[in-house]
Amino acid sequence: MTAAHPSIRVTRRLPAKVEGVLAERLGARLNPDDAPLDRYELADAMRNADILVPTITDRIDAELLKAPGNRVRLIANYGAGVDHIDLVAARAAGIAVTNTPDALTEATAELAILLMLMAARRAGEGEREVRAGAWTGWRPTHLIGNGLHGRVLALVGFGRIAQATAAKARGLGMTIRYVSRSPVDPAVRARLAAEPADTLVDLVRDADVVSLHTPGGAATRHMIDRNLLRAMQPHAVLVNTARGSVIDEAALVEALDAGWIGAAALDVYAEEPAVHPGLLAHPRSVLLPHLGSATIEARVAMGMQAIANIDAFLSGKALPNHVA
């Protein structure tokens, strides 16, 4: 590989502005029909490209990473999450991995607020009723929900997206509590008037809205389980814009059916694009198709951040967003 002539393979369609830079300046091979690469095609890309630009739908496991004849030296992931890539195997194979952590912060925080409002105000139920032709007109007791002003927002994780969500929720008059695996800057805590909880159970017990902002992977799988759902208030809303694997979805359906919680508002699912049938059927679930970063501003910024990682790699500089 030379800096002037790297071979770059992009696995999905990206915004036109991003594809233009990748193709015209870097000579990348794009995906014109947006069909996901199957395992054979991914393996072929690993053998024939110097740089791979995948997304969260591409499962890059140890078998792919350790395969003989691999040519890839950089995986410039388009997205913040990297739980679809075996980072240990990538390090062992000498393959650098980068991500795009900053670009989608505000977009995802906006969506978390949208989900809170939709669930608390029963907007999903109302929208479905209107479309079904079942609305009979205004009446004082129809679809009464809960306001967010004065309510307690519990944030599971307190990184960039959670902090941006907290700032927006403060504008709605919400009180902020959180748990975090990493230390939080006291200045950030003070700015957001955010109070830490000792344990996850303590956090959710008094919360009106619980919003998830943790990475995926084995460490957080089914963090929200039956016992934790039982600890929540019967009117509480559970919001997930993180990773579907964080929630035990069967337990969540049970919680909704039994009235342990008030509603669930989800943008991510354990087996995407499949959604648990109990969630699909439940009137108090708000379900979106993984739209967390789906603003043109965020998606272009993600692409430009991936390109910045590629440029640094080709010029031998430190990678701006090096994760492995």
C-alpha positions as CSV (number, residue, x, y, z in Angstrom):
1,M,0.0,0.0,0.0
2,T,1.1,3.6,-0.7
3,A,-0.4,6.8,0.6
4,A,-1.2,7.8,-3.0
5,H,-2.9,4.6,-4.0
6,P,-4.7,3.0,-1.1
7,S,-7.5,0.5,-1.8
8,I,-10.6,1.5,0.2
9,R,-13.8,-0.5,0.4
10,V,-17.1,1.1,1.8
11,T,-19.7,-1.4,2.8
12,R,-22.9,0.7,2.7
13,R,-24.3,3.8,1.0
14,L,-23.2,7.0,2.7
15,P,-24.4,10.6,2.3
16,A,-23.5,11.9,-1.2
17,K,-21.1,14.5,0.2
18,V,-19.2,11.8,2.0
19,E,-19.1,9.4,-0.9
20,G,-17.9,12.2,-3.1
21,V,-14.8,12.8,-1.0
22,L,-14.2,9.0,-0.6
23,A,-14.5,8.3,-4.3
24,E,-13.0,11.4,-5.9
25,R,-10.1,12.2,-3.6
26,L,-9.4,8.7,-2.1
27,G,-10.6,6.4,-5.0
28,A,-12.8,4.3,-2.7
29,R,-14.9,1.5,-4.0
30,L,-18.5,2.4,-3.0
31,N,-21.6,0.2,-2.5
32,P,-23.9,1.4,-5.2
33,D,-27.0,-0.6,-4.3
34,D,-26.7,-0.4,-0.5
35,A,-27.2,-4.2,0.0
36,P,-25.3,-5.4,3.1
37,L,-22.1,-7.4,2.3
38,D,-22.5,-11.0,3.1
39,R,-19.8,-12.9,5.0
40,Y,-18.1,-14.0,1.8
41,E,-18.0,-10.4,0.5
42,L,-16.7,-9.1,3.8
43,A,-13.9,-11.7,3.7
44,D,-13.1,-10.7,0.1
45,A,-13.0,-7.0,1.1
46,M,-10.6,-7.9,4.0
47,R,-8.3,-9.7,1.4
48,N,-8.4,-7.0,-1.3
49,A,-8.6,-3.6,0.5
50,D,-6.1,-1.7,2.6
51,I,-8.9,0.2,4.4
52,L,-12.4,-1.0,5.2
53,V,-15.2,1.5,6.0
54,P,-17.9,-0.6,7.7
55,T,-21.0,0.2,9.7
56,I,-22.7,-1.4,12.7
57,T,-24.5,-3.9,10.4
58,D,-21.2,-5.5,9.5
59,R,-20.2,-8.3,11.9
60,I,-16.4,-8.4,11.9
61,D,-15.4,-11.3,14.2
62,A,-12.2,-13.0,15.1
63,E,-12.5,-15.6,12.3
64,L,-12.7,-12.8,9.6
65,L,-9.9,-10.8,11.3
66,K,-7.5,-13.8,11.6
67,A,-8.1,-15.2,8.1
68,P,-4.9,-15.7,6.2
69,G,-4.2,-13.3,3.3
70,N,-5.9,-10.3,4.9
71,R,-4.7,-7.1,3.4
72,V,-6.8,-4.6,5.5
73,R,-4.7,-2.5,7.9
74,L,-7.4,0.0,9.0
75,I,-11.0,-0.5,9.8
76,A,-12.4,3.1,9.8
77,N,-15.8,2.4,11.3
78,Y,-18.7,4.7,10.3
79,G,-20.4,5.0,13.7
80,A,-19.5,5.4,17.3
81,G,-20.3,1.9,18.5
82,V,-17.7,-0.8,17.8
83,D,-19.2,-3.9,19.5
84,H,-19.7,-5.4,16.1
85,I,-15.9,-5.6,15.7
86,D,-13.8,-8.0,17.8
87,L,-11.2,-5.5,19.0
88,V,-9.0,-8.0,20.7
89,A,-8.7,-10.0,17.5
90,A,-8.1,-6.8,15.5
91,R,-5.2,-5.8,17.8
92,A,-3.7,-9.3,17.5
93,A,-3.9,-9.1,13.7
94,G,-2.3,-5.6,13.7
95,I,-5.4,-4.0,12.3
96,A,-6.1,-0.5,13.6
97,V,-9.8,0.4,14.4
98,T,-11.3,3.9,14.6
99,N,-14.8,5.2,15.1
100,T,-16.7,8.5,14.9
101,P,-17.7,9.2,18.5
102,D,-18.4,13.0,18.5
103,A,-20.4,13.5,15.3
104,L,-23.7,11.9,16.4
105,T,-23.9,13.3,19.9
106,E,-26.5,16.0,19.5
107,A,-28.7,14.0,17.0
108,T,-28.9,11.0,19.3
109,A,-29.6,13.2,22.3
110,E,-32.4,14.9,20.4
111,L,-33.9,11.5,19.6
112,A,-33.8,10.5,23.2
113,I,-35.8,13.5,24.1
114,L,-38.2,12.8,21.3
115,L,-38.8,9.3,22.6
116,M,-39.4,10.5,26.1
117,L,-42.0,13.0,24.9
118,M,-43.7,10.5,22.6
119,A,-44.0,7.9,25.4
120,A,-44.9,10.2,28.3
121,R,-47.5,12.0,26.2
122,R,-48.8,8.8,24.5
123,A,-48.1,10.3,21.1
124,G,-47.5,6.9,19.4
125,E,-50.9,5.7,20.6
126,G,-52.6,8.9,19.3
127,E,-50.9,8.8,16.0
128,R,-51.9,5.2,15.4
129,E,-55.5,6.0,16.4
130,V,-55.7,8.8,13.9
131,R,-54.2,6.8,11.1
132,A,-56.6,3.9,11.8
133,G,-59.6,6.2,11.5
134,A,-60.6,5.4,15.1
135,W,-60.4,8.9,16.6
136,T,-63.8,10.2,17.6
137,G,-62.9,13.7,18.6
138,W,-61.5,15.6,21.6
139,R,-62.7,14.6,25.0
140,P,-61.3,15.5,28.5
141,T,-60.2,12.0,29.5
142,H,-58.7,10.9,26.1
143,L,-55.1,9.5,26.1
144,I,-54.0,11.4,29.2
145,G,-50.2,11.2,29.6
146,N,-47.6,12.7,31.9
147,G,-45.7,15.9,31.5
148,L,-41.9,16.0,31.8
149,H,-41.5,19.3,33.7
150,G,-40.5,18.5,37.3
151,R,-39.9,14.9,36.6
152,V,-36.7,12.9,37.4
153,L,-34.6,11.7,34.4
154,A,-32.3,8.8,35.3
155,L,-29.3,8.4,32.9
156,V,-27.6,5.0,32.7
157,G,-24.2,6.0,31.6
158,F,-23.0,9.7,31.6
159,G,-20.8,10.1,28.5
160,R,-21.2,12.6,25.7
161,I,-24.7,11.6,24.6
162,A,-26.1,11.3,28.1
163,Q,-24.7,14.7,29.0
164,A,-26.2,16.3,25.9
165,T,-29.5,14.6,26.7
166,A,-29.3,16.0,30.3
167,A,-28.8,19.5,29.0
168,K,-31.8,19.3,26.8
169,A,-33.9,17.7,29.6
170,R,-32.9,20.5,31.9
171,G,-34.6,22.9,29.4
172,L,-37.8,20.9,29.9
173,G,-37.5,21.4,33.7
174,M,-36.4,17.9,34.5
175,T,-34.1,16.8,37.4
176,I,-31.0,14.8,36.4
177,R,-29.6,11.8,38.1
178,Y,-27.1,9.3,36.7
179,V,-24.8,6.3,37.2
180,S,-21.5,6.2,35.4
181,R,-18.6,3.7,35.2
182,S,-16.2,6.5,34.7
183,P,-15.5,9.5,36.9
184,V,-17.5,12.6,36.0
185,D,-15.9,16.1,35.9
186,P,-17.3,18.0,38.8
187,A,-17.8,21.1,36.6
188,V,-20.0,19.0,34.3
189,R,-22.1,17.8,37.3
190,A,-22.5,21.3,38.5
191,R,-23.4,22.7,35.0
192,L,-26.1,20.1,34.6
193,A,-27.2,20.0,38.3
194,A,-26.7,16.2,38.0
195,E,-26.6,14.0,41.1
196,P,-25.0,10.5,41.0
197,A,-26.8,7.5,42.4
198,D,-25.0,4.8,44.4
199,T,-26.4,1.8,42.4
200,L,-28.4,1.2,39.3
201,V,-31.3,0.0,41.4
202,D,-31.2,3.2,43.5
203,L,-31.1,5.2,40.2
204,V,-34.2,3.7,38.7
205,R,-36.3,3.3,41.8
206,D,-37.4,7.0,42.0
207,A,-37.1,7.9,38.3
208,D,-39.9,9.0,36.0
209,V,-37.8,8.4,32.9
210,V,-34.9,6.0,32.6
211,S,-32.7,6.6,29.5
212,L,-29.9,4.2,28.5
213,H,-26.5,5.5,27.3
214,T,-24.1,2.6,27.6
215,P,-22.0,0.7,25.0
216,G,-23.0,-2.7,23.9
217,G,-21.1,-5.9,24.5
218,A,-20.9,-8.6,27.1
219,A,-20.4,-6.2,30.0
220,T,-23.8,-4.6,29.5
221,R,-25.8,-7.4,28.0
222,H,-29.2,-7.5,29.7
223,M,-28.2,-4.8,32.2
224,I,-31.9,-4.0,32.2
225,D,-33.4,-7.3,33.4
226,R,-36.5,-8.5,35.1
227,N,-35.3,-7.5,38.6
228,L,-34.4,-4.0,37.5
229,L,-37.7,-3.5,35.7
230,R,-39.6,-4.6,38.8
231,A,-37.7,-1.8,40.7
232,M,-39.0,0.9,38.5
233,Q,-42.2,3.0,39.1
234,P,-45.4,1.9,37.4
235,H,-45.6,5.1,35.4
236,A,-41.9,5.2,34.5
237,V,-40.8,5.3,30.8
238,L,-37.8,3.3,29.7
239,V,-35.9,4.9,26.7
240,N,-33.1,3.1,24.7
241,T,-31.0,4.9,22.1
242,A,-27.9,2.8,23.1
243,R,-27.8,-0.8,22.0
244,G,-30.6,-3.4,22.0
245,S,-28.6,-6.0,23.8
246,V,-28.6,-3.8,27.0
247,I,-32.3,-4.8,27.6
248,D,-33.7,-8.3,28.2
249,E,-36.6,-7.8,25.7
250,A,-38.6,-10.7,27.0
251,A,-38.5,-9.2,30.5
252,L,-39.5,-5.9,29.0
253,V,-42.5,-7.3,27.4
254,E,-43.5,-8.9,30.7
255,A,-43.0,-5.6,32.5
256,L,-45.3,-3.8,30.0
257,D,-47.9,-6.5,30.2
258,A,-47.9,-6.6,34.0
259,G,-47.8,-2.9,34.4
260,W,-44.5,-2.8,36.2
261,I,-43.5,0.2,34.0
262,G,-45.6,2.7,32.1
263,A,-44.0,2.6,28.7
264,A,-41.0,1.7,26.6
265,A,-39.6,4.0,23.9
266,L,-36.9,2.2,21.8
267,D,-34.7,3.1,18.8
268,V,-32.5,-0.1,19.0
269,Y,-33.2,-3.8,19.3
270,A,-31.4,-7.0,20.3
271,E,-31.9,-8.7,16.9
272,E,-32.1,-5.8,14.4
273,P,-33.9,-5.5,12.1
274,A,-36.2,-8.0,13.8
275,V,-38.3,-6.7,16.7
276,H,-39.7,-8.8,19.6
277,P,-43.3,-9.5,18.6
278,G,-44.5,-8.6,22.1
279,L,-43.1,-5.1,21.6
280,L,-44.6,-4.7,18.2
281,A,-48.0,-5.6,19.6
282,H,-47.9,-3.5,22.8
283,P,-49.9,-0.2,22.7
284,R,-47.5,1.4,25.2
285,S,-44.4,0.9,23.2
286,V,-42.9,3.5,20.9
287,L,-40.7,1.9,18.3
288,L,-38.3,3.7,15.9
289,P,-36.0,2.1,13.2
290,H,-32.6,3.0,14.6
291,L,-32.8,6.7,13.8
292,G,-30.5,8.0,16.5
293,S,-27.9,9.6,14.2
294,A,-30.3,10.1,11.3
295,T,-29.9,13.8,10.6
296,I,-28.0,14.9,7.5
297,E,-25.7,17.0,9.7
298,A,-24.8,14.0,11.9
299,R,-24.4,11.5,9.1
300,V,-22.2,13.8,7.0
301,A,-20.1,14.7,10.1
302,M,-19.7,10.9,10.8
303,G,-18.4,10.4,7.3
304,M,-16.0,13.3,7.5
305,Q,-14.7,12.0,10.9
306,A,-14.1,8.6,9.3
307,I,-12.2,10.3,6.4
308,A,-10.1,12.2,8.9
309,N,-9.1,8.9,10.5
310,I,-8.2,7.6,7.0
311,D,-6.2,10.7,6.2
312,A,-4.2,10.4,9.4
313,F,-3.6,6.7,8.8
314,L,-2.3,7.3,5.3
315,S,0.0,10.1,6.4
316,G,1.4,8.1,9.4
317,K,-0.1,10.5,12.0
318,A,-1.8,9.6,15.3
319,L,-5.4,8.4,14.6
320,P,-7.9,10.9,16.0
321,N,-10.4,8.3,17.1
322,H,-8.2,5.2,17.7
323,V,-10.1,2.4,19.6
324,A,-7.9,-0.6,18.8
